[in-house]
Every structure is written in C-alpha cells, then in structure tokens.
Amino acid sequence: MNKKTNRQCSGLFLRMNDNQNEKMREYTISGNKKDGAYLSNQVREFISCDKSALYVSSAVEEMIVHIVDMNDDLEWIDVIIRYNGEYTVISMKYSGIGYNTNDDSNFNCENTGILSSISDSIDNSQILGLNNIVMTIKM
C-alpha cells in the first residue's frame, strides 16, 4: 500500500499523510540508553531549523530512559516524529511493561517534571499488545 500511494501512507495502520507541510521520521532502536541518546541527537538534527529542537530531543531521550529503566529486557522501541512547525508529535511503541504517564506512583522520577513542562499532552494506550505513548508539543 505504501508503494502504491507513492509513500503517502505511513505507520502500522498506513495512515495517509494529508499535511504537505508535515515532516516525518520513523526510527526503530534497540531498547537501551545508548541508542536513546543517539536518537535524541538525530531528532535534534531533524528539527534543526526550529528553537524547539532541544525540547523535542530532550523529551525523546527522557521517555526512552524511563522506558528502558522500567523494562529489564527490552528488544526494541519504535519512534515516530511528526513535525509541521506548529506542533510536534512523538509516538513510541514498545513491548514490555507499560506505564500510565498520568499515574505519579508509576512515573515517579525526574522525567515527570521535565516531560510535563515540555509537553502539551501525553497519552498512553495499549494497541495490539504494544505499549503506545504519544506526546504533543506545540511550538
């Protein structure tokens, strides 16, 4: 389907990219902090033309660090970054132990304050057995 639409569809559910101004990057990293730090730098370069690049890359790294800390044996994390100048959406999917970002007893580290101050919303769900976290940052 992706090839038939000239790469206009993306993601697991092949969502049509209807915003021509939207930039998108998809990454799959090993479930470790080193790859999380590397991805954070990649995201900063991807959004390099905007002052929010530091916020977005910090949010990506903080979320990955927390996911890795909660899961002793994590093989991979899928990350999708959508950026259009007005807002950035960070979506992470992974197997393993999920968490509720709104439950302070389960999300009780330095990340809580950092992620809350950076984001406009953080939602989590479980889809097809994968944990899904979606953070929106408005510029």
Secondary structure by P-SEA (a helix, b strand, c coil): cccccccccccccccccccccbbbbbbbbcccaaaaaaaaaaaaaaaccccaaaaaaaaaaaaaaaaaaacccccbbbbbbbbcccbbbbbbbbcccccccccccccccaaaaaaaaaccbbbbbbcccbbbbbbbbcc
